[in-house]
Amino acid sequence: MVSWIQAGAISINPLNWKRDDTYSGKELCLGARIKNVETGEFDVIPGAADAQLNVERGVVVPHTDVLAPMEERIDFGPESYHGGDYTLWFTNIQENVKVRTKVWLKVQ
């Protein structure tokens, strides 16, 4: 377990947009944006990762075989996908931004 998570941390599930521990299967993942090491281009891979919150720790826990453990970044350690969390749920986050922007523009 990594020690850099601060007490009281909160997260949101990027597949169902809830802050509880409801499991979201990888079928809800619209697409991860993963760099293809052979081509150097980014591929969008639907169903790449599931997501579930560990509400006690305030973190999103993915299970995926798309990525090998990532290189250590800012002492996160190889067991952490924090350096790629936007990558794993890229298309879901992108779609959420579109929806929120449309709603915000209607309110203005």
Short mmCIF file of the C-alpha atoms (twelve columns), coordinates in Angstrom:
data_MODEL
# 
_entry.id   MODEL 
# 
loop_
_atom_site.group_PDB 
_atom_site.id 
_atom_site.type_symbol 
_atom_site.label_atom_id 
_atom_site.label_alt_id 
_atom_site.label_comp_id 
_atom_site.label_asym_id 
_atom_site.label_seq_id 
_atom_site.Cartn_x 
_atom_site.Cartn_y 
_atom_site.Cartn_z 
_atom_site.pdbx_PDB_model_num 
ATOM 1   C CA . MET A 1   0.000   0.000  0.000   1 
ATOM 2   C CA . VAL A 2   1.331   3.415  -0.903  1 
ATOM 3   C CA . SER A 3   1.736   5.937  1.889   1 
ATOM 4   C CA . TRP A 4   1.315   9.196  -0.022  1 
ATOM 5   C CA . ILE A 5   -2.505  9.156  -0.005  1 
ATOM 6   C CA . GLN A 6   -3.669  11.811 2.430   1 
ATOM 7   C CA . ALA A 7   -6.323  11.159 5.035   1 
ATOM 8   C CA . GLY A 8   -9.745  12.277 3.842   1 
ATOM 9   C CA . ALA A 9   -8.890  11.858 0.136   1 
ATOM 10  C CA . ILE A 10  -11.897 11.495 -2.168  1 
ATOM 11  C CA . SER A 11  -12.283 10.199 -5.706  1 
ATOM 12  C CA . ILE A 12  -15.046 9.607  -8.206  1 
ATOM 13  C CA . ASN A 13  -15.574 6.489  -10.280 1 
ATOM 14  C CA . PRO A 14  -14.809 7.499  -13.889 1 
ATOM 15  C CA . LEU A 15  -17.211 4.889  -15.291 1 
ATOM 16  C CA . ASN A 16  -20.383 5.577  -13.307 1 
ATOM 17  C CA . TRP A 17  -19.552 9.035  -11.846 1 
ATOM 18  C CA . LYS A 18  -20.494 7.959  -8.323  1 
ATOM 19  C CA . ARG A 19  -18.531 8.369  -5.095  1 
ATOM 20  C CA . ASP A 20  -19.575 5.074  -3.539  1 
ATOM 21  C CA . ASP A 21  -17.987 1.636  -3.865  1 
ATOM 22  C CA . THR A 22  -20.301 0.403  -6.640  1 
ATOM 23  C CA . TYR A 23  -18.303 -1.821 -9.004  1 
ATOM 24  C CA . SER A 24  -18.240 -0.774 -12.669 1 
ATOM 25  C CA . GLY A 25  -17.259 -3.497 -15.113 1 
ATOM 26  C CA . LYS A 26  -14.912 -2.920 -18.028 1 
ATOM 27  C CA . GLU A 27  -17.859 -3.123 -20.444 1 
ATOM 28  C CA . LEU A 28  -18.624 0.451  -19.291 1 
ATOM 29  C CA . CYS A 29  -15.156 1.635  -20.379 1 
ATOM 30  C CA . LEU A 30  -15.693 3.484  -23.654 1 
ATOM 31  C CA . GLY A 31  -11.985 3.476  -24.394 1 
ATOM 32  C CA . ALA A 32  -8.555  3.770  -22.887 1 
ATOM 33  C CA . ARG A 33  -6.000  5.827  -24.797 1 
ATOM 34  C CA . ILE A 34  -2.915  3.599  -24.854 1 
ATOM 35  C CA . LYS A 35  0.331   4.303  -26.687 1 
ATOM 36  C CA . ASN A 36  1.172   1.590  -29.197 1 
ATOM 37  C CA . VAL A 37  4.870   0.889  -28.648 1 
ATOM 38  C CA . GLU A 38  5.259   -0.421 -32.199 1 
ATOM 39  C CA . THR A 39  3.739   2.545  -34.040 1 
ATOM 40  C CA . GLY A 40  4.222   5.315  -31.492 1 
ATOM 41  C CA . GLU A 41  0.581   6.287  -32.064 1 
ATOM 42  C CA . PHE A 42  -2.211  6.185  -29.503 1 
ATOM 43  C CA . ASP A 43  -4.875  3.504  -29.838 1 
ATOM 44  C CA . VAL A 44  -8.309  3.733  -28.236 1 
ATOM 45  C CA . ILE A 45  -9.132  0.394  -26.631 1 
ATOM 46  C CA . PRO A 46  -12.748 -0.084 -25.464 1 
ATOM 47  C CA . GLY A 47  -13.271 -2.234 -22.385 1 
ATOM 48  C CA . ALA A 48  -9.713  -1.734 -21.196 1 
ATOM 49  C CA . ALA A 49  -10.331 -1.303 -17.476 1 
ATOM 50  C CA . ASP A 50  -12.990 -1.573 -14.841 1 
ATOM 51  C CA . ALA A 51  -13.194 0.729  -11.815 1 
ATOM 52  C CA . GLN A 52  -14.232 0.593  -8.210  1 
ATOM 53  C CA . LEU A 53  -13.639 3.062  -5.433  1 
ATOM 54  C CA . ASN A 54  -11.929 2.174  -2.235  1 
ATOM 55  C CA . VAL A 55  -13.840 4.835  -0.322  1 
ATOM 56  C CA . GLU A 56  -11.880 4.262  2.866   1 
ATOM 57  C CA . ARG A 57  -8.627  5.188  1.099   1 
ATOM 58  C CA . GLY A 58  -10.194 7.656  -1.367  1 
ATOM 59  C CA . VAL A 59  -8.788  5.996  -4.490  1 
ATOM 60  C CA . VAL A 60  -10.022 4.426  -7.725  1 
ATOM 61  C CA . VAL A 61  -8.951  0.807  -8.090  1 
ATOM 62  C CA . PRO A 62  -8.676  -0.499 -11.670 1 
ATOM 63  C CA . HIS A 63  -8.071  -4.047 -12.832 1 
ATOM 64  C CA . THR A 64  -6.572  -4.211 -16.305 1 
ATOM 65  C CA . ASP A 65  -4.265  -6.310 -18.413 1 
ATOM 66  C CA . VAL A 66  -3.817  -3.530 -20.970 1 
ATOM 67  C CA . LEU A 67  -0.943  -1.866 -19.132 1 
ATOM 68  C CA . ALA A 68  2.089   -3.388 -17.521 1 
ATOM 69  C CA . PRO A 69  2.977   -1.771 -14.208 1 
ATOM 70  C CA . MET A 70  3.908   1.770  -15.091 1 
ATOM 71  C CA . GLU A 71  7.245   3.384  -14.467 1 
ATOM 72  C CA . GLU A 72  7.540   5.032  -11.088 1 
ATOM 73  C CA . ARG A 73  6.453   8.657  -11.081 1 
ATOM 74  C CA . ILE A 74  6.903   10.999 -8.161  1 
ATOM 75  C CA . ASP A 75  7.361   8.043  -5.826  1 
ATOM 76  C CA . PHE A 76  3.952   6.581  -6.652  1 
ATOM 77  C CA . GLY A 77  5.552   3.178  -7.170  1 
ATOM 78  C CA . PRO A 78  4.950   0.548  -9.840  1 
ATOM 79  C CA . GLU A 79  1.772   -0.699 -8.121  1 
ATOM 80  C CA . SER A 80  0.115   2.651  -8.856  1 
ATOM 81  C CA . TYR A 81  -1.569  3.572  -12.138 1 
ATOM 82  C CA . HIS A 82  -1.884  7.202  -11.006 1 
ATOM 83  C CA . GLY A 83  0.341   8.367  -13.852 1 
ATOM 84  C CA . GLY A 84  -2.161  6.864  -16.300 1 
ATOM 85  C CA . ASP A 85  -5.522  7.304  -14.635 1 
ATOM 86  C CA . TYR A 86  -6.818  9.658  -17.312 1 
ATOM 87  C CA . THR A 87  -5.443  7.284  -19.926 1 
ATOM 88  C CA . LEU A 88  -7.412  4.267  -18.666 1 
ATOM 89  C CA . TRP A 89  -10.792 6.006  -18.830 1 
ATOM 90  C CA . PHE A 90  -9.970  8.655  -21.447 1 
ATOM 91  C CA . THR A 91  -13.112 8.347  -23.583 1 
ATOM 92  C CA . ASN A 92  -15.446 8.251  -20.559 1 
ATOM 93  C CA . ILE A 93  -13.851 11.413 -19.187 1 
ATOM 94  C CA . GLN A 94  -13.985 13.040 -22.626 1 
ATOM 95  C CA . GLU A 95  -17.709 12.260 -22.960 1 
ATOM 96  C CA . ASN A 96  -18.396 13.514 -19.430 1 
ATOM 97  C CA . VAL A 97  -16.721 16.828 -20.267 1 
ATOM 98  C CA . LYS A 98  -18.942 17.168 -23.355 1 
ATOM 99  C CA . VAL A 99  -22.121 16.519 -21.346 1 
ATOM 100 C CA . ARG A 100 -21.139 18.908 -18.549 1 
ATOM 101 C CA . THR A 101 -20.174 21.620 -21.040 1 
ATOM 102 C CA . LYS A 102 -23.522 21.356 -22.856 1 
ATOM 103 C CA . VAL A 103 -25.425 21.601 -19.572 1 
ATOM 104 C CA . TRP A 104 -23.328 24.548 -18.401 1 
ATOM 105 C CA . LEU A 105 -23.868 26.401 -21.682 1 
ATOM 106 C CA . LYS A 106 -27.651 25.904 -21.453 1 
ATOM 107 C CA . VAL A 107 -27.684 27.385 -17.944 1 
ATOM 108 C CA . GLN A 108 -25.738 30.485 -18.998 1 
# 
